[in-house]
């Protein structure tokens, strides 16, 4: 892939690693390009059933590339930067397969916004989370004010945005920002284990469940329930549904093909 991003395939999992340790995995336009390309490729690979996104043992990502950020001085430049970041976030969030963030060390501002696009977040005991925009006179503009509020509620979101302070992994677990906290050397294995478990299930069922949750959160309850029924109805015509029912009745392991 790119030198600033690596992909290690071990089906059913692909491990995508941010690889700018000298820049604390700062997010640049080049990083967005590499992430888009990686997720485009992995979405098409049928033997890959899920993706783990990680950084290194000291940092997930501290956010936007400072050198590029200093070159953003106009409204149009800011809009370009934020739109570009938002596009990459949407690409990750829209992957047809589960994405699990394996987080070590600092996961700050843009790094946190990147992690929020993943379906599941698993943190190391040394992980720290925060949104530092208020320290430099800005507001996080790539999803933190919206995705974070939908995940942990408005009060904790406002505290993080107002204060610019960090929270540790234990607090992140308690408020629902992450689903699991493990020792640092167990983070990636734990994330891989999640993908391996999900890979035992019907791919379309997993994808449709992801759609139902992600899109349903943008709707009123009755519209979301109707959308849920629409997705479920569509699954009843699939080969995997027939295989799943047959395997259950025959007391055997199903052989799902994503069809």
C-alpha positions as CSV (number, residue, x, y, z in Angstrom):
1,X,0.0,0.0,0.0
2,X,1.5,3.4,1.0
3,X,4.4,4.0,3.2
4,X,2.2,6.0,5.5
5,X,-0.3,3.1,5.7
6,X,0.1,-0.6,5.8
7,X,-2.3,-3.5,5.2
8,X,-1.7,-7.0,6.7
9,X,-4.2,-9.6,5.5
10,X,-4.9,-12.7,7.6
11,X,-8.4,-13.7,6.4
12,X,-11.0,-13.1,7.6
13,X,-9.3,-10.0,9.0
14,X,-7.3,-7.2,7.4
15,X,-5.2,-5.0,9.7
16,X,-4.8,-1.4,8.5
17,X,-2.1,0.5,10.4
18,X,-1.5,4.2,10.4
19,X,2.2,4.5,9.8
20,X,3.6,7.9,10.6
21,X,5.2,7.3,14.0
22,X,7.5,10.3,13.6
23,X,4.4,12.5,13.2
24,X,2.3,10.7,15.9
25,X,0.2,9.3,13.0
26,X,-1.0,12.8,12.1
27,X,-3.7,12.8,9.5
28,X,-2.8,14.5,6.2
29,X,-4.4,14.7,2.7
30,X,-2.0,11.9,1.7
31,X,-3.2,9.8,4.7
32,X,-6.8,10.3,3.6
33,X,-6.0,9.2,0.1
34,X,-4.3,6.1,1.4
35,X,-7.2,5.3,3.7
36,X,-9.7,5.7,0.9
37,X,-7.7,3.5,-1.4
38,X,-7.3,0.8,1.3
39,X,-10.9,0.6,2.2
40,X,-12.0,0.6,-1.4
41,X,-9.8,-2.4,-2.0
42,X,-10.8,-4.3,1.1
43,X,-14.5,-3.7,0.5
44,X,-14.1,-5.8,-2.7
45,X,-12.1,-8.7,-1.2
46,X,-14.6,-11.5,-0.4
47,X,-12.2,-13.4,1.9
48,X,-11.8,-10.3,4.1
49,X,-14.8,-10.1,6.4
50,X,-13.8,-7.2,8.6
51,X,-11.1,-4.6,9.2
52,X,-9.0,-3.7,12.2
53,X,-7.8,-0.1,12.2
54,X,-4.9,0.8,14.5
55,X,-1.9,3.0,15.0
56,X,1.2,2.0,17.0
57,X,1.9,1.0,20.6
58,X,2.2,4.7,21.7
59,X,-0.4,6.5,19.6
60,X,-3.5,5.9,17.5
61,X,-3.5,9.4,16.1
62,X,-3.1,12.9,17.5
63,X,-5.3,14.4,14.8
64,X,-4.6,16.7,11.8
65,X,-1.1,17.2,10.4
66,X,0.2,20.4,11.9
67,X,2.2,21.4,8.9
68,X,-0.8,21.2,6.6
69,X,-3.0,22.8,9.2
70,X,-0.8,25.9,9.3
71,X,-1.4,26.3,5.6
72,X,-5.1,26.5,6.1
73,X,-5.9,30.2,6.4
74,X,-9.0,30.9,4.5
75,X,-12.6,29.7,4.6
76,X,-12.3,27.9,1.3
77,X,-9.1,26.1,2.4
78,X,-10.8,25.1,5.6
79,X,-13.9,23.8,3.7
80,X,-11.6,21.8,1.4
81,X,-9.8,20.2,4.4
82,X,-12.9,19.4,6.3
83,X,-14.8,18.0,3.3
84,X,-11.8,15.8,2.5
85,X,-11.6,14.5,6.0
86,X,-15.4,14.0,6.1
87,X,-15.2,12.0,2.9
88,X,-12.7,9.6,4.4
89,X,-14.7,9.2,7.6
90,X,-17.8,8.4,5.5
91,X,-15.9,5.8,3.5
92,X,-14.8,4.0,6.6
93,X,-18.2,4.3,8.3
94,X,-19.9,3.0,5.1
95,X,-17.7,-0.1,4.6
96,X,-19.9,-3.1,4.0
97,X,-17.9,-5.0,6.7
98,X,-17.3,-4.4,10.4
99,X,-14.5,-2.1,11.3
100,X,-12.9,-2.3,14.7
101,X,-10.6,0.4,16.0
102,X,-7.7,-1.0,18.1
103,X,-6.5,2.0,20.1
104,X,-3.2,2.5,22.0
105,X,-2.0,5.8,23.6
106,X,-3.3,9.1,22.3
107,X,-6.5,9.2,20.3
108,X,-7.1,13.0,20.0
109,X,-9.3,15.3,18.0
110,X,-9.1,14.2,14.4
111,X,-7.8,10.8,15.6
112,X,-10.8,10.4,17.8
113,X,-13.0,11.5,14.9
114,X,-11.5,8.7,12.8
115,X,-12.1,6.2,15.5
116,X,-15.7,7.3,15.9
117,X,-16.3,6.1,12.3
118,X,-15.5,2.6,13.3
119,X,-18.2,0.2,14.4
120,X,-16.4,-0.9,17.5
121,X,-13.6,0.6,19.6
122,X,-11.2,-1.4,21.8
123,X,-8.8,0.5,24.0
124,X,-5.5,-0.3,25.6
125,X,-5.1,0.6,29.3
126,X,-2.7,3.3,28.2
127,X,-5.2,5.0,25.8
128,X,-6.2,8.6,26.3
129,X,-9.0,10.4,24.5
130,X,-9.7,14.0,24.0
131,X,-10.8,16.9,21.7
132,X,-8.3,19.7,21.9
133,X,-9.9,22.2,19.5
134,X,-10.9,24.7,22.2
135,X,-7.2,25.0,23.2
136,X,-6.4,26.6,19.8
137,X,-9.6,28.5,19.2
138,X,-11.5,26.2,16.9
139,X,-14.2,23.6,17.0
140,X,-13.8,20.0,15.9
141,X,-15.3,19.9,12.4
142,X,-14.9,16.3,11.2
143,X,-17.6,14.6,13.2
144,X,-16.7,15.0,16.9
145,X,-19.6,17.2,17.9
146,X,-22.2,14.9,16.2
147,X,-20.9,11.3,16.3
148,X,-19.6,11.7,19.8
149,X,-22.9,13.2,21.1
150,X,-24.8,10.3,19.5
151,X,-22.5,7.8,21.1
152,X,-21.9,9.1,24.7
153,X,-24.6,11.8,25.0
154,X,-24.5,15.6,25.0
155,X,-23.2,16.2,28.5
156,X,-19.9,14.2,28.2
157,X,-19.5,15.5,24.7
158,X,-19.8,19.1,25.8
159,X,-17.4,18.5,28.6
160,X,-14.7,17.1,26.3
161,X,-15.3,19.9,23.7
162,X,-15.4,22.7,26.3
163,X,-12.4,21.6,28.4
164,X,-10.0,20.1,25.9
165,X,-9.0,17.7,28.6
166,X,-8.2,14.0,28.2
167,X,-10.0,11.0,29.6
168,X,-8.4,7.7,30.3
169,X,-9.5,4.3,29.0
170,X,-11.4,3.4,32.1
171,X,-13.6,6.6,31.8
172,X,-14.0,5.9,28.1
173,X,-15.3,2.5,28.9
174,X,-17.7,3.8,31.6
175,X,-19.3,6.4,29.3
176,X,-19.6,4.1,26.3
177,X,-16.9,5.5,24.1
178,X,-15.2,2.1,23.9
179,X,-16.6,-1.3,24.4
180,X,-13.5,-3.0,26.0
181,X,-10.3,-2.2,27.7
182,X,-7.4,-4.6,27.6
183,X,-3.6,-4.7,28.2
184,X,-1.7,-3.0,25.4
185,X,-0.3,-6.2,23.8
186,X,-3.9,-7.6,23.7
187,X,-5.6,-4.8,21.8
188,X,-5.0,-6.0,18.3
189,X,-5.7,-9.6,19.1
190,X,-8.9,-8.6,20.9
191,X,-9.9,-6.6,17.8
192,X,-9.1,-9.6,15.5
193,X,-11.2,-11.9,17.7
194,X,-14.2,-9.6,17.2
195,X,-13.8,-9.8,13.5
196,X,-13.4,-13.6,13.6
197,X,-16.6,-13.9,15.6
198,X,-18.5,-11.7,13.2
199,X,-17.1,-13.6,10.3
200,X,-19.0,-16.7,11.5
201,X,-22.3,-14.9,10.7
202,X,-24.0,-14.2,7.4
203,X,-22.2,-11.2,5.7
204,X,-25.4,-9.6,4.5
205,X,-27.0,-9.9,7.9
206,X,-24.1,-8.1,9.5
207,X,-24.1,-5.4,6.8
208,X,-27.8,-4.8,7.0
209,X,-27.6,-4.6,10.8
210,X,-24.9,-2.0,10.4
211,X,-27.1,-0.1,7.9
212,X,-30.1,-0.3,10.2
213,X,-28.2,1.2,13.2
214,X,-26.2,3.8,11.4
215,X,-29.0,5.1,9.1
216,X,-31.7,4.6,11.7
217,X,-30.0,6.9,14.1
218,X,-30.6,9.7,11.6
219,X,-34.4,9.1,11.5
220,X,-37.3,9.5,13.8
221,X,-38.3,6.2,15.5
222,X,-41.2,5.3,13.3
223,X,-39.2,5.9,10.1
224,X,-36.3,3.9,11.5
225,X,-38.6,1.0,12.4
226,X,-40.0,1.0,8.9
227,X,-36.5,1.1,7.5
228,X,-35.6,-1.9,9.7
229,X,-38.5,-3.9,8.4
230,X,-37.5,-3.0,4.8
231,X,-34.0,-4.3,5.4
232,X,-35.2,-7.5,7.1
233,X,-37.7,-8.2,4.4
234,X,-35.0,-8.0,1.7
235,X,-32.9,-10.6,3.6
236,X,-35.6,-13.2,3.4
237,X,-35.0,-13.7,-0.3
238,X,-31.2,-14.4,0.1
239,X,-29.4,-17.7,-0.3
240,X,-27.7,-17.1,3.1
241,X,-31.1,-16.9,4.8
242,X,-32.1,-20.3,3.3
243,X,-28.7,-21.8,4.3
244,X,-29.0,-20.4,7.8
245,X,-32.4,-21.8,8.4
246,X,-31.4,-25.2,6.9
247,X,-28.3,-25.4,9.0
248,X,-30.2,-24.6,12.1
249,X,-32.8,-27.4,11.4
250,X,-30.0,-29.8,10.4
251,X,-27.9,-28.9,13.5
252,X,-24.8,-28.1,11.4
253,X,-22.6,-25.1,10.9
254,X,-23.9,-22.8,8.1
255,X,-21.9,-22.1,5.0
256,X,-22.6,-18.5,4.3
257,X,-21.5,-16.9,0.9
258,X,-22.8,-13.4,1.2
259,X,-25.6,-14.1,-1.4
